[in-house]
Amino acid sequence: MSTKFPLDHFEQLQTPFYYYDLGLLRATLKSICAESKKYGYKIHYAVKANANHRLLNEINAAGLGMDCVSGYEVQCAIDNGFGQNGIVFAGVGKTDWEIELALAANIECFNVESVPELEVIDALARKTGKTANVALRINPNVDAHTHHYITTGLDENKFGIYTWDLENVLNVVQRLKNVNLIGLHFHIGSQITDMEPFRELCSRVNELQKWFESHGVKLTSINVGGGLGVDYSNPDINEMPDFASYFGTFHKFLELRPGQQVHFELGRAVVAQCGSLISRVTYVKNGRQTKFIIIDAGMNDLIRPALYQASHKIQNLSASGAEEKYDVVGPICESSDCFGKALLLPQTKRRDIIAIRSAGAYGEIMASRYNLRKFAPTYYSE
């Protein structure tokens, strides 16, 4: 069900704007739920990918919980009714007010990343007469083979508890009275399209399970995070990831104990392909060696290409036929404000409508007002 763009409608709208295909989002959620339910897996949506209210309504209705990495995201989860499906809270720098908010909301679990954090959660829980469920986020030292800005599972990264410190961490957990250790949490990175890193993660989880069992600890929750990538080059051919292979990999290689539940935290894989950034050509400029398509969307509307050197499929919705090579750039006063170089596109003219695909994740949510530009509005397929 390739995304259909209502070009006649788009031409009446002021650009740039974000456009969401809700039909594709629902189909993606249906696939996630069907494949995960085969194994009894529980899915939490990583809200950092996109917190658009209409999208959150669809995600909540599908029964997903929410994965949060700030107190503001916890409040978003509460406000949008995700408490009924389960809220988990990760992040290396949880402040007191964020922890207190999560405690008051009786969230499902804190994914804890350090001994000092454990001690603060225990102290704040004790003040309110509560016991906080915690999972230890362990850094498994697994290379996700992705961009170095979005890998999170190596010893060099700031995230998680290092395996060499586990003995000390377990001693601390066992002396604290207001935290309840229920499980382990992992996240090795983002935009992972090869199943091998996930198989390696399963092996590390299996080893760590045995270590905790040897220390008399029984766990009920194994949270393997997210990180599943999407096809940015062919969004119409591969509208959603291969969820069957993804969940099947964990079913095949993860050695669970009776009564354990596996949790996932998917973000990009849920929303990336349903969103596009729609822009209009302001100018076509001849350079010495290339032609520039200058559009009215900028890196403030979609920062991934500038920040990660990410590549998105770019389409001219207004033109077809003979192609030329263009650099597609925005109006921001930065040379990094470039969406693609030497792209083959139909001969393009001023006011043509341009779609930058797969912008549903880390597009709208990372937008800024750099150059004092306004935030782009949103439109939907229905």
C-alpha positions as CSV (number, residue, x, y, z in Angstrom):
1,M,0.0,0.0,0.0
2,S,2.5,2.6,-1.2
3,T,2.0,6.1,0.2
4,K,-0.3,8.1,-2.0
5,F,0.3,11.9,-2.1
6,P,-2.7,14.1,-2.8
7,L,-0.8,16.5,-5.0
8,D,-3.8,18.7,-5.9
9,H,-4.4,19.3,-2.2
10,F,-0.7,19.8,-1.5
11,E,-0.5,22.6,-4.0
12,Q,-3.1,24.6,-2.0
13,L,-1.1,24.4,1.2
14,Q,1.7,26.5,2.5
15,T,5.0,24.6,2.7
16,P,6.9,23.1,4.4
17,F,4.7,20.7,6.3
18,Y,4.8,17.1,7.7
19,Y,2.4,14.6,6.1
20,Y,1.4,11.4,7.8
21,D,-0.1,8.4,6.1
22,L,-2.3,7.0,8.9
23,G,-3.3,4.0,6.9
24,L,0.3,2.9,6.7
25,L,0.8,3.5,10.4
26,R,-2.1,1.3,11.2
27,A,-0.9,-1.5,8.9
28,T,2.6,-1.3,10.5
29,L,1.0,-1.5,14.0
30,K,-1.1,-4.5,12.9
31,S,2.0,-6.3,11.7
32,I,4.0,-5.5,14.9
33,C,1.1,-6.8,17.1
34,A,0.5,-9.9,15.0
35,E,4.2,-11.0,14.9
36,S,5.0,-10.1,18.6
37,K,1.9,-11.8,19.9
38,K,3.0,-15.1,18.5
39,Y,5.6,-15.2,21.3
40,G,3.8,-13.2,24.0
41,Y,6.2,-10.3,23.6
42,K,5.3,-6.8,25.0
43,I,6.0,-3.7,22.9
44,H,6.7,-0.2,24.2
45,Y,6.7,2.6,21.7
46,A,9.9,4.8,22.0
47,V,8.2,8.2,22.0
48,K,11.5,10.0,21.3
49,A,10.9,9.0,17.6
50,N,7.7,11.1,17.3
51,A,5.3,12.5,19.8
52,N,2.7,13.7,17.4
53,H,-0.7,13.5,19.1
54,R,-2.6,11.8,16.3
55,L,0.1,9.2,15.9
56,L,0.1,8.5,19.7
57,N,-3.6,7.9,19.6
58,E,-3.2,5.2,17.0
59,I,-0.2,3.7,18.8
60,N,-2.1,3.6,22.2
61,A,-5.2,2.1,20.5
62,A,-3.0,-0.7,19.2
63,G,-2.1,-1.6,22.8
64,L,1.5,-0.6,22.9
65,G,3.1,0.8,26.0
66,M,5.5,3.7,26.0
67,D,9.3,3.9,26.4
68,C,10.4,7.2,27.9
69,V,13.7,8.9,28.3
70,S,12.7,12.1,30.1
71,G,10.2,13.3,32.6
72,Y,8.5,15.3,29.9
73,E,8.0,12.0,27.9
74,V,6.7,10.3,31.1
75,Q,4.1,13.2,31.4
76,C,3.3,12.8,27.7
77,A,2.7,9.0,28.3
78,I,0.4,9.8,31.2
79,D,-1.5,12.5,29.4
80,N,-2.1,10.2,26.4
81,G,-3.3,7.3,28.5
82,F,-0.3,4.9,28.0
83,G,-0.3,4.0,31.7
84,Q,-2.8,1.3,31.0
85,N,-0.4,-0.4,28.6
86,G,2.8,0.1,30.6
87,I,5.4,2.9,30.9
88,V,9.1,2.2,31.2
89,F,11.6,5.0,31.9
90,A,15.3,5.0,30.8
91,G,18.0,7.6,30.6
92,V,21.4,8.2,32.1
93,G,20.5,11.5,33.8
94,K,17.1,11.2,35.5
95,T,16.5,14.2,37.8
96,D,14.7,14.1,41.1
97,W,11.5,15.7,39.8
98,E,11.4,13.2,36.9
99,I,11.8,10.2,39.2
100,E,9.2,11.6,41.6
101,L,6.8,12.1,38.7
102,A,7.3,8.5,37.6
103,L,6.9,7.2,41.1
104,A,3.6,9.1,41.5
105,A,2.4,7.6,38.2
106,N,3.3,4.0,39.4
107,I,5.1,3.3,36.1
108,E,5.9,-0.2,35.2
109,C,9.7,0.0,35.5
110,F,12.7,2.2,35.8
111,N,15.5,1.1,33.5
112,V,18.4,2.1,35.7
113,E,21.9,3.0,34.4
114,S,24.1,3.5,37.4
115,V,24.6,2.9,41.1
116,P,24.0,6.6,42.0
117,E,20.7,6.5,40.2
118,L,19.7,3.3,42.0
119,E,20.4,5.0,45.3
120,V,18.5,8.2,44.4
121,I,15.4,6.2,43.3
122,D,15.5,4.2,46.5
123,A,15.7,7.4,48.6
124,L,12.9,9.1,46.8
125,A,10.7,6.0,46.8
126,R,11.3,5.7,50.6
127,K,10.1,9.3,51.1
128,T,6.8,8.5,49.5
129,G,6.4,5.0,50.9
130,K,6.7,3.3,47.6
131,T,8.8,0.5,46.1
132,A,10.1,1.1,42.6
133,N,10.4,-1.8,40.1
134,V,13.8,-1.5,38.4
135,A,15.6,-3.3,35.6
136,L,19.4,-2.9,35.3
137,R,20.3,-1.5,31.9
138,I,23.5,-3.4,31.1
139,N,25.9,-2.3,28.5
140,P,26.6,-5.6,26.6
141,N,29.5,-4.4,24.5
142,V,27.8,-5.4,21.3
143,D,28.7,-3.5,18.1
144,A,25.5,-2.6,16.2
145,H,27.5,-1.6,13.1
146,T,25.6,1.6,12.7
147,H,26.5,5.3,12.8
148,H,28.7,6.1,15.8
149,Y,26.3,8.8,17.0
150,I,23.5,6.3,17.5
151,T,25.4,3.2,18.8
152,T,24.7,2.8,22.5
153,G,25.9,-0.7,23.5
154,L,29.7,-0.4,23.5
155,D,32.0,0.0,26.5
156,E,32.9,3.5,25.2
157,N,29.3,4.7,25.3
158,K,27.8,6.6,28.3
159,F,24.8,4.3,28.5
160,G,24.2,1.5,31.0
161,I,26.0,-0.5,33.6
162,Y,29.3,-2.1,32.6
163,T,29.6,-5.8,33.0
164,W,32.8,-5.4,35.1
165,D,30.8,-3.5,37.7
166,L,27.9,-6.0,38.1
167,E,29.1,-7.6,41.4
168,N,29.2,-4.1,43.0
169,V,25.8,-3.2,41.5
170,L,24.1,-6.3,42.7
171,N,25.4,-5.8,46.2
172,V,23.9,-2.3,46.2
173,V,20.6,-3.5,44.9
174,Q,20.3,-6.2,47.6
175,R,20.8,-3.7,50.4
176,L,18.3,-1.2,49.2
177,K,14.8,-1.6,50.6
178,N,12.7,0.5,48.2
179,V,13.7,-0.9,44.9
180,N,12.6,-4.2,43.5
181,L,14.9,-5.8,40.9
182,I,12.6,-7.4,38.3
183,G,14.8,-7.6,35.2
184,L,17.5,-6.6,32.8
185,H,17.4,-4.0,30.1
186,F,19.5,-3.6,26.9
187,H,19.7,-1.3,23.9
188,I,22.6,-1.6,21.5
189,G,21.8,1.2,19.0
190,S,19.6,2.4,16.2
191,Q,18.9,1.8,12.5
192,I,20.1,-1.8,12.6
193,T,19.0,-3.7,9.5
194,D,21.1,-6.9,9.9
195,M,19.9,-9.5,12.4
196,E,23.4,-10.5,13.4
197,P,23.8,-7.8,16.1
198,F,20.5,-9.0,17.6
199,R,21.7,-12.6,17.6
200,E,24.8,-11.5,19.4
201,L,22.7,-9.5,21.9
202,C,20.8,-12.7,22.6
203,S,24.0,-14.6,23.4
204,R,25.1,-11.8,25.8
205,V,21.7,-11.9,27.5
206,N,21.9,-15.6,27.9
207,E,25.4,-15.3,29.5
208,L,24.2,-12.6,31.9
209,Q,21.1,-14.6,32.8
210,K,23.3,-17.4,33.9
211,W,25.5,-15.0,35.9
212,F,22.5,-13.6,37.8
213,E,21.2,-17.1,38.5
214,S,24.6,-18.1,39.9
215,H,24.1,-15.3,42.3
216,G,20.6,-16.4,43.4
217,V,18.7,-13.8,41.4
218,K,15.5,-14.6,39.6
219,L,14.3,-12.2,36.9
220,T,10.8,-11.8,35.4
221,S,11.5,-9.2,32.8
222,I,14.0,-9.1,29.9
223,N,13.9,-5.9,27.9
224,V,16.0,-6.0,24.7
225,G,15.3,-2.4,23.7
226,G,14.8,-1.5,20.1
227,G,17.0,-0.4,17.2
228,L,15.3,-2.1,14.3
229,G,16.0,0.0,11.2
230,V,13.9,0.9,8.1
231,D,14.7,1.1,4.4
232,Y,15.3,4.8,3.6
233,S,16.2,4.1,0.0
234,N,13.1,2.2,-1.0
235,P,10.2,3.3,1.3
236,D,7.5,2.2,-1.2
237,I,9.0,-1.3,-1.7
238,N,9.8,-1.9,1.9
239,E,7.0,0.1,3.7
240,M,7.8,-1.6,7.0
241,P,10.6,-3.7,8.5
242,D,10.5,-7.5,8.5
243,F,9.0,-7.9,11.9
244,A,8.6,-11.6,11.5
245,S,12.4,-12.1,11.2
246,Y,13.1,-9.6,13.9
247,F,10.8,-11.1,16.6
248,G,11.7,-14.6,15.3
249,T,15.4,-14.0,15.9
250,F,14.8,-13.3,19.6
251,H,12.4,-16.3,19.9
252,K,15.1,-18.6,18.3
253,F,18.2,-17.4,20.2
254,L,17.0,-16.0,23.5
255,E,17.0,-18.6,26.3
256,L,14.1,-17.6,28.6
257,R,13.2,-19.0,32.0
258,P,9.6,-19.9,32.9
259,G,7.5,-16.9,33.6
260,Q,9.8,-14.4,32.0
261,Q,8.4,-11.7,29.7
262,V,10.3,-10.1,26.9
263,H,9.9,-6.4,26.3
264,F,10.8,-4.4,23.2
265,E,11.1,-0.6,22.6
266,L,10.5,0.2,19.0
267,G,10.4,3.7,17.7
268,R,11.7,4.4,14.2
269,A,10.4,1.0,13.0
270,V,6.8,2.1,14.0
271,V,6.6,5.6,12.5
272,A,9.4,6.4,10.1
273,Q,7.8,5.3,6.8
274,C,4.4,6.8,7.5
275,G,5.8,10.4,7.5
276,S,7.1,12.7,4.8
277,L,8.4,16.2,4.8
278,I,6.7,18.1,2.0
279,S,8.4,21.2,0.6
280,R,8.3,23.5,-2.4
281,V,11.1,24.5,-4.8
282,T,12.0,28.1,-4.3
283,Y,14.8,28.3,-6.9
284,V,16.8,26.1,-9.2
285,K,20.3,27.5,-9.3
286,N,23.1,26.6,-11.7
287,G,26.5,26.0,-10.1
288,R,29.8,25.5,-11.7
289,Q,29.7,21.7,-11.4
290,T,26.1,21.0,-10.2
291,K,22.6,22.3,-10.2
292,F,21.0,23.2,-6.9
293,I,17.4,22.7,-6.0
294,I,16.7,25.1,-3.2
295,I,13.6,24.2,-1.3
296,D,11.7,25.9,1.5
297,A,12.3,23.1,4.1
298,G,15.5,23.3,6.0
299,M,17.7,21.4,8.5
300,N,15.5,22.8,11.2
301,D,12.6,20.7,9.9
302,L,14.7,17.5,9.3
303,I,18.1,17.5,10.9
304,R,19.1,13.9,10.3
305,P,21.0,14.5,7.0
306,A,23.0,17.3,8.7
307,L,23.5,15.5,12.0
308,Y,24.1,11.9,10.9
309,Q,24.8,12.3,7.2
310,A,21.6,10.4,6.8
311,S,20.1,9.7,3.4
312,H,16.4,10.0,2.6
313,K,14.6,9.3,-0.6
314,I,13.6,12.6,-2.3
315,Q,10.9,12.8,-4.9
316,N,9.6,15.5,-7.2
317,L,5.9,15.0,-7.0
318,S,5.2,17.6,-9.7
319,A,7.4,16.4,-12.5
320,S,8.3,13.2,-14.5
321,G,10.4,12.4,-17.5
322,A,14.0,13.3,-18.3
323,E,16.3,13.4,-15.3
324,E,19.2,15.6,-14.3
325,K,21.6,15.6,-11.3
326,Y,20.9,18.0,-8.5
327,D,22.0,18.8,-5.0
328,V,18.9,19.4,-2.9
329,V,19.5,22.0,-0.3
330,G,17.5,24.2,2.2
331,P,17.5,27.9,3.0
332,I,19.4,27.7,6.3
333,C,22.7,29.6,6.6
334,E,24.7,26.5,7.1
335,S,26.5,24.4,4.4
336,S,25.3,21.3,6.2
337,D,21.7,22.3,5.3
338,C,21.8,19.7,2.5
339,F,19.3,16.9,2.0
340,G,21.1,15.1,-0.9
341,K,23.9,15.4,-3.4
342,A,24.0,14.4,-7.1
343,L,20.5,13.1,-7.0
344,L,18.8,12.1,-10.2
345,L,15.5,13.8,-10.4
346,P,13.1,14.9,-13.2
347,Q,13.9,18.3,-14.6
348,T,12.8,20.5,-11.8
349,K,11.4,24.1,-11.8
350,R,10.3,26.7,-9.3
351,R,7.3,25.8,-7.2
352,D,7.5,22.0,-7.9
353,I,6.4,20.0,-4.8
354,I,9.2,17.9,-3.2
355,A,8.6,15.0,-0.8
356,I,11.4,13.9,1.5
357,R,10.4,10.4,2.6
358,S,10.7,8.4,5.8
359,A,10.6,11.5,7.9
360,G,8.1,10.1,10.4
361,A,10.9,9.3,12.9
362,Y,13.2,12.1,14.2
363,G,11.7,14.7,11.9
364,E,9.0,16.7,13.6
365,I,10.2,15.7,17.1
366,M,13.7,17.1,16.5
367,A,12.6,20.3,14.7
368,S,14.0,23.6,15.9
369,R,13.4,27.3,15.3
370,Y,16.9,27.9,14.0
371,N,17.1,31.1,11.9
372,L,13.8,32.0,13.8
373,R,11.9,29.8,11.4
374,K,8.4,28.7,12.4
375,F,7.7,25.0,13.2
376,A,6.1,23.3,10.2
377,P,2.4,22.3,10.5
378,T,1.2,18.7,10.2
379,Y,-1.4,17.2,7.8
380,Y,-2.8,13.7,7.7
381,S,-4.1,11.2,5.1
382,E,-7.6,11.4,6.6
